[in-house]
Amino acid sequence: MQSSIFSGSPSLPLLKPHRTPTRLPALRDHTISFSSHSPKPIGLVSKGFGSPIHVSSSLCSIYPINGPISTPPSVPRDKSNRIVVRAASVPEAADETPNSSSLIQTLQLGSLFGLWYLFNIYFNIYNKQVLKVYHFPVTVTVGQFAVGTLLVLFMWTFNLYKRPKISAAQLAAILPLAVVHTLGNLFTNMSLGKVAVSFTHTIKAMEPFFSVILSAMFLGEVPTPWVVLSLLPIVGGVALASVTEASFNWAGFSSAMASNLSNQSRNVLSKKFMVKKEESLDNITLFSIITIMSFILLAPAAIFMEGVKFTPSYLEAAGLNVKQVYTRSLVAALCFHAYQQVSYMILQRVSPVTHSVGNCVKRVVVIVSSVIFFQSPVSPINSLGTGIALAGVFLYSRVKRIKAKPKTA
């Protein structure tokens, strides 16, 4: 602000300079105090500093004042009877901007969490409906990767998301991630085709157990005693739920456990990849590349293992509703890719611990919604086991913080 806006102007007599006046430098955001006592120098009090800057009284000889300064009653004065001239204040609306922006960010984050849960619910329901009548989980998984690949290419083509420049060395490093990512989703679909959705997600609550073991084996991360103790209710709860599960079978149980192993192997490999690469990729870009590579890897395997059994003629011969199977498969594939994308968007905004807690809540929401929708029989002991396992997951996500505290200096 080059000039101050004064709240009052004292009435001064006509001033006649003896010589050409010297131009004084512009004062920015200062409080000027005039004193009627001549022995004291004029004080220039800066609002940014504690002590006043004294200006020589010889400057006053340039403008001799004939008589005392008289000021209107409206001019503010301090205790020493000095006139205080202040710059115009900033409007109060400017102080409300940080609060409003914080509220907007909170609403955006809450919306992302809501979409994350909603897409998960729809994916599991529609995916289960397809796998109940169409017993080809490899083909279903390929279809989900195919839809994801088309969405990624669409976003890259129309610059909805920046297309990355990937080197051959980076592709070679991402390849193991794509392999375990493919296996993880394939085993999940195999489990969903064999057992109830609620039971599959109860078993998948064992992911922290595999994460601790694999991190200790390949990353040298020794778990704290608190982390180890938090695994006990997870293992015990899953065991209790498995014994009392009405839809239990070893194929579904083993597939869900294999999915846990694959997904946590992907997380461990991701850490090693991100540490080694100087120009690391963001999570969404990495997931997009993995999706394309997973489709390329699994498509030949699906044709070799299950054949071409997704044509309308085959579905009609099998007595299936072609339109219904295609529609539900497409919705499940779209929701699959959408919830993965939203999950990474949330991870960019919150800490890993907060994301882990949100993932635990998401599993509870999926289990409850699937039980209600499919009317799955759940005994009290089964509910107790599921609850204990999920409580252990929540406890695990909280005690993970303790590990980082001794390292801070």
Secondary structure, 3 states (H helix, E strand, C coil): CCCCCCCCCCECCCCCCCCCCCCCCCCCCEEEEECCCCCCCEEEEECCCCCCEEECHHHHHHCCCCCCCECCCCCCECCCCCEEECCCCCCHHHHHHHHHHHHHHHHHHHHHHHHHHHHHHHHHHHHHHHHHHCCCHHHHHHHHHHHHHHHHHHHHHCCCCCCCCCCHHHHHHHHHHHHHHHHHHHHHHHHHHHCCHHHHHHHHHHHHHHHHHHHHHHHCCCCCHHHHHHHHHHHHHHHHHHHCCCCCCHHHHHHHHHHHHHHHHHHHHHHHHHHHCCCCCCHHHHHHHHHHHHHHHHHHHHHHHHCCCCCHHHHHHCCCCHHHHHHHHHHHHHHHHHHHHHHHHHHCCCCHHHHHHHHHHHHHHHHHHHHHHHCCCCCHHHHHHHHHHHHHHHHHHHHHHHHCHHHCC
